[in-house]
Amino acid sequence: MEPAPSTIRDDFPILEQTVGDAPLVYLDNGATTQTPRQVYEIFEEFYTEYNANVHRGMHELSHRASVAYEQAHDRLAEFVGASGGRKEMVFTKNSTESINLVAYGLGMSELGPGDEIVTTEMEHHAMMVTWQQVAKRTGAEVKHVRVTDEGRLDLDHAAELIGDDTAIVAVTHVSNVLGTVNPVGELADMAHDHDAYILVDGAQSVPTRPVDVEALDVDFLAFSGHKMAGPTGIGGLYGKRHLLEEMDPFLFGGEMIQHVTLTDASWNELPWKFEAGTPPICEGIALAAAADYLDDIGMDAIRRHENELAQYALERLEARESVETYGPPSGEERTGLVSFNVDGIHGHDMSSLLDDRGIAVRAGNHCTQPLHDWLRIPGSVRASFYVYNTEAEVDRLLEAVDAAADELPRHLASDRYHDRILDHHRNPRNAGGLADPTLVKSSRETTCGDDGEFHLEVAPDGTVEAIAFESDSCAVSQAVASMLSVHLEGRPIEEVANVDGLVVDLLEDTFPELRHDCVVGPEMVIKEAARQYLERTVE
Ligand code: PMP
C-alpha cells in the first residue's frame, strides 16, 4: 500500500493547526517527526493502566510493564531485521547515546595507538565528535572518506583508507544534509575483509526505508525514536549478539547488574547489561507502536514516498537560477530531504520567512559543520519530508522561496523584529574590519551559530573607541551587530562585558517573545570578547 497522505494525516492531529493565519506545513522531519495517535495513545494507556517500574516488582503492574517493555525490544529488533530479538537490541536515549555506547564499550577499551577509525566527511556531529574523542583518548587515528562533488561517498577512497589497521568503520547510512543513501553493505564488506567492525548511523535511514542489519551485515546500527514517528527520549542500538556480549557496559548502576558485593559486581544478561537505572519504559513501548505504525504503511512504500517528494522538490529547486541545492542531483534516489540556499538570503532569514507562512524547516549547519565547511557555506536550509507530507506542501515551500527576496524587508520591520532592524539592515553602520583592532572575536567561537567577527579598539583607559563587524550571518544578526556597534562605541569595556538583554532593551521590548538566536547571538559575542579582554588585562 502506498502512503496516502489524506488518510495518514488523520492520525496526526497536530498537523491540523494554523501558524499565524496559515495552515502548518511541517517540513522539519529530519530533526523530529510528528507522532501519530496510535503512538501517543500508548502514553495514556500506560499511565492509566500499568505504570510501574520494570524488573523490580513482583506485582501485577510491574509484571505488565516489564513484559511490554521486553517485547518492545523484540519488536524493534524485528523492525531492523535482527533475528536475535531483544539480545541484540539495546534501548538508549537516542542515536547519539547509541553511538557513544559503542565508542565507550568498544572504542575506548579496545583501541590504541596504531589503530585507525575510518569515518566520513558527511557525518553528523554525533559520529564525528564521538570518534574524534575516542581517538584523542586512545591514541588511535581518525581518517575521513572524501565526499565527491555530487555529494556521494568516494568509494575508491574508502577502499584506500580501510586497511589492516582499521579497527572500526563508522559511517552514516543516509546523510541528513545531502540526502545521499550510502552503500553500507559494500562498506561492511570492506570493513570485514580487514577484520574491522562497522557501526552505522541509522538516524535518517531507519525511519525512511527498509533496513535489514543481517542482509547488510552491519555490526552495530544506531537510531532514534523521535525521527520515526516515535516519542523523544528513546532510541536503539542494534549490535551483533557476540559483540554485545564481549563489550563493556558504559553506564553502571541498578538494573544492569547481576550480583554485587562491596568490592565487585557482575553484569546482567543482554540487553539489560547496557540499560542502567530505570529505563524510558513507556517511551520504549510506544516506540514499538511506532514500528507497528510504519510497518502498516510499509517501509518500501515510505521509501518511495520519500524519494518522490524529494525528487519533486529537488527538480523544481534546481530549475530556479537563484537556488543552489546540495547532494546528488535529481534523478538519483535519495531520502526525503532537500538542502538548499537562495542567493542573497541567509538560511536563518529564509527559515524565519517560511515560518511567517506556517512552514517549518531547519536552517544552519544541521550538526554537520565540517560538511558545510567542505561545501564552503555557513549553513543551508533543509526541507525534510515524512509520510504525511504532500506535493501541495512542497508547492507552498516553492512559492515562499520565490517570494522571499520581496518579503524580507517587510519581515524585518514586522512585529517579530522592529523597523530599527530594517533600518540597520538597509544602512549597516560600522560594517567591515578595523585596521588595528585591540581584540577580535568570532561568533564561531561561541555557540550562537552565526558567522561573523567583531573588531574592538580599546583605549588604555578602557574606553571602547571603535567597533566594527564583518559578517556572513543573516540579515537580522547583521542588523543587530550594527545596532550594538553604534550603541557601545565610546562606552567603558566593563559595560560591554556586562551587557544583559541590551538588544531587547534597544528594541524597546517590542518582541512578542524573544525566540530568535540571531537577535541575541551578536550580544553574546561582543560580551564574551569584552570579558576575555578584561580577564587578559587583569592577568
Ligand atoms: N545522526 C544523524 C544522521 C542525524 O540526522 C541525527 C539527528 N539530527 C543524529 C545522528 C542524532 O540524533 P539524536 O539527536 O536523536 O541523537
Boltz pocket constraint, residues with backbone or C-beta under 6 A from the ligand:
constraints:
  - pocket:
      binder: B
      contacts: [[A, 30], [A, 31], [A, 93], [A, 94], [A, 95], [A, 96], [A, 97], [A, 124], [A, 126], [A, 127], [A, 172], [A, 174], [A, 175], [A, 176], [A, 201], [A, 203], [A, 204], [A, 224], [A, 366], [A, 367]]
      max_distance: 6.0
